[in-house]
Amino acid sequence: MIITIMILLHYGVEGLVGLTRKRLSREERRADTRERLLGSALVVFAREGYEGASVEEIAEEAGFSTGAVYSSFGGKQELFFALLDRCLEEEKRDIGEIFARNESLEAVVAAIGRWKPGPLESAEQWRVLATEFWLHAVRDPHALALLAERHRVQRAAAARQLEGAYRRRDRRPPVEAGLLADAVIGLQIGMAMRAIVDPEAVPEGSYARVLGVLLGTSDAWGERSPGGGEEGIA
């Protein structure tokens, strides 16, 4: 009898501790809900587009009610831009790691050419999702302002990376860093949109080849430019 009581007390105490831990992990549960909704939104927006996607579908895909979307983000547009922020953060981190890992500009360009943005199943899905951000923004002035603000941040970050990389090698960018950043980003966007319409026109490796010409690591025929190699970016 005493042993039974001790066992009950033991598991009873453990149960109370477990409940306490659950109460203390409320913020973790909220963070998990946000992550699952972002993952669901990534898939649904890419599949259905912004206009075609519904809060109900996004919530259901993640295993929640619509209330979870509104309590976590406020609404569909807020979720849409939270998703964009996540994608841009991941892109900034990934590109930063590429610059940090590679000692030459050629290696940086090659790594960026292999880089696959976003956790979607294919590059095509990512291109479609990126296009959705543009399409929604051009139809909604408030969304346009939000997108423009994020693009300015992206441009500034890219300009700092490029300027710093050239400076570490005692070299100067061919044009001011901000303009070069615009060209690099614009090239990526333009070729991605071209690939949606005609994938065969943009075979794998095309972006890296043209980026190499733009940054001076190769000429138009893929040959290494004078001053390349060990004079690249650290």
C-alpha positions in Angstrom: 0.0 0.0 0.0 2.8 2.4 0.9 4.6 1.5 -2.3 1.4 2.2 -4.3 1.0 5.6 -2.7 4.6 6.4 -3.4 4.2 5.5 -7.0 1.0 7.6 -7.3 2.8 10.5 -5.7 5.7 10.2 -7.9 3.8 10.2 -11.1 1.4 12.8 -9.8 4.3 15.1 -9.1 5.8 14.4 -12.5 2.4 15.2 -14.1 2.2 18.5 -12.3 5.8 19.3 -13.4 4.8 18.5 -17.0 1.8 20.8 -16.8 3.9 23.6 -15.4 6.4 23.1 -18.3 3.5 23.2 -20.8 2.4 26.5 -19.3 5.9 27.9 -19.5 6.2 26.8 -23.1 3.3 28.9 -24.3 5.6 31.2 -26.3 7.2 28.1 -27.9 3.8 26.9 -28.9 3.0 30.2 -30.4 6.3 30.2 -32.3 5.5 26.7 -33.6 2.1 27.8 -34.8 3.7 30.7 -36.7 6.2 28.4 -38.3 3.6 25.9 -39.4 1.4 28.6 -40.8 4.4 30.1 -42.7 5.2 26.7 -44.1 1.6 26.2 -45.2 1.4 29.7 -46.7 4.5 29.0 -48.7 2.9 26.1 -50.4 -0.6 27.5 -50.8 0.5 30.9 -52.1 2.8 29.2 -54.6 0.1 26.9 -55.7 -3.0 29.2 -55.7 -1.5 32.7 -56.0 -2.3 35.5 -53.6 -5.8 36.1 -54.9 -6.6 32.4 -55.1 -5.3 31.5 -51.7 -7.7 31.7 -48.8 -7.1 32.0 -45.1 -9.2 28.9 -44.6 -7.1 26.8 -46.9 -3.8 28.0 -45.4 -5.0 27.3 -41.9 -6.4 23.9 -42.9 -3.1 22.9 -44.6 -1.3 23.7 -41.3 -3.9 21.9 -39.2 -5.4 24.9 -37.5 -8.5 27.0 -37.6 -8.6 30.4 -39.3 -8.3 32.0 -35.8 -4.7 30.9 -35.7 -3.9 33.0 -38.8 -5.6 36.1 -37.5 -4.1 35.8 -34.0 -0.6 35.1 -35.3 -0.4 37.5 -38.2 -3.5 39.7 -38.3 -4.7 38.6 -41.8 -3.8 37.3 -45.2 -1.7 40.2 -46.4 0.2 40.4 -43.1 1.0 36.6 -43.4 2.0 37.2 -47.1 4.6 39.8 -46.1 5.7 37.8 -43.1 6.5 35.0 -45.6 8.4 37.4 -47.8 10.4 38.6 -44.9 11.3 35.0 -44.0 12.4 34.4 -47.6 14.5 37.5 -47.7 16.1 36.7 -44.4 17.0 33.2 -45.6 18.4 34.6 -48.8 20.5 37.2 -47.0 21.8 34.5 -44.7 22.6 32.1 -47.5 24.3 34.6 -49.7 26.3 35.9 -46.8 27.5 32.4 -46.1 28.5 32.0 -49.7 30.6 35.1 -49.6 32.2 34.0 -46.3 33.0 30.5 -47.4 34.6 31.2 -50.8 37.9 32.9 -51.3 37.6 33.9 -55.0 34.9 35.8 -56.9 34.7 32.9 -59.4 33.9 30.5 -56.5 31.3 33.0 -55.2 29.6 33.3 -58.6 29.6 29.5 -59.1 28.1 28.9 -55.6 25.4 31.5 -56.2 24.6 29.7 -59.5 24.1 26.5 -57.6 22.1 28.1 -54.8 18.4 27.3 -54.7 16.3 30.0 -53.0 13.5 29.0 -50.6 12.4 25.6 -49.2 10.0 24.8 -52.0 10.1 21.6 -54.0 11.4 23.2 -57.2 12.9 26.4 -58.5 9.8 26.9 -60.6 7.6 27.1 -57.5 9.9 29.7 -56.0 9.8 31.8 -59.2 6.0 31.7 -59.2 5.8 32.7 -55.6 8.2 35.6 -56.2 6.1 36.8 -59.1 3.0 36.7 -56.8 4.7 39.3 -54.5 5.1 41.6 -57.5 1.6 41.1 -58.9 -0.1 41.7 -55.6 2.0 44.9 -55.0 1.3 46.5 -58.4 -2.5 46.2 -57.7 -2.4 47.4 -54.1 -0.7 50.8 -53.2 -0.2 49.8 -49.6 1.4 46.5 -50.6 3.5 48.3 -53.2 4.9 50.5 -50.4 5.7 47.5 -48.2 7.4 45.7 -51.1 9.4 48.8 -52.1 10.6 49.1 -48.5 11.8 45.6 -48.4 13.6 45.9 -51.8 15.4 49.0 -50.5 16.7 46.9 -47.5 17.7 44.1 -49.8 19.5 46.5 -52.2 21.4 48.1 -49.3 22.5 44.7 -47.9 23.7 43.5 -51.3 25.6 46.8 -51.9 27.3 46.4 -48.5 28.3 42.8 -49.4 29.7 43.8 -52.8 31.5 46.9 -51.6 33.1 45.1 -48.6 34.1 42.2 -50.8 35.9 44.4 -53.3 37.5 46.5 -50.6 39.0 43.4 -48.9 40.8 42.7 -52.1 41.9 46.3 -52.6 39.7 46.5 -55.7 36.9 48.9 -56.7 33.5 47.9 -58.1 33.1 48.7 -61.8 30.3 51.1 -60.8 29.0 52.3 -57.5 28.0 49.5 -55.2 24.3 50.4 -55.1 23.9 50.4 -58.8 25.9 47.1 -59.1 23.5 45.6 -56.5 20.5 46.7 -58.5 22.0 45.1 -61.6 22.7 41.8 -59.8 19.2 41.6 -58.2 17.5 42.8 -61.4 19.4 40.1 -63.4 18.2 37.4 -61.0 14.6 38.6 -61.1 14.5 39.1 -64.9 16.0 35.7 -65.7 13.7 34.0 -63.1 10.6 35.5 -64.8 11.9 34.6 -68.2 12.3 31.0 -67.0 8.7 30.8 -66.0 7.6 31.6 -69.6 10.3 29.7 -71.4 12.4 27.4 -69.2 14.5 26.2 -72.2 15.6 29.8 -72.8 17.3 29.9 -69.4 19.2 26.6 -68.9 20.8 25.7 -65.6 23.9 27.8 -65.0 22.8 30.7 -67.1 22.5 33.1 -64.2 26.0 32.3 -63.0 27.5 32.7 -66.5 26.0 36.2 -66.9 26.7 37.2 -63.3 30.4 36.3 -64.0 30.4 38.7 -66.9 28.7 41.4 -64.9 31.2 41.1 -62.0 34.2 40.7 -64.2 35.2 37.1 -63.5 34.7 35.9 -67.2 34.0 37.3 -70.6 30.9 36.7 -72.7 32.3 33.3 -73.8 32.9 32.0 -70.3 36.6 32.7 -70.3 38.2 34.0 -67.2 38.8 37.7 -67.3 42.2 39.2 -66.7 42.7 39.9 -63.0 40.4 37.0 -62.0 41.4 34.0 -60.0 43.2 34.9 -56.8 42.3 38.5 -57.2 38.7 37.6 -56.4 36.6 38.3 -53.4 37.4 36.9 -50.0 
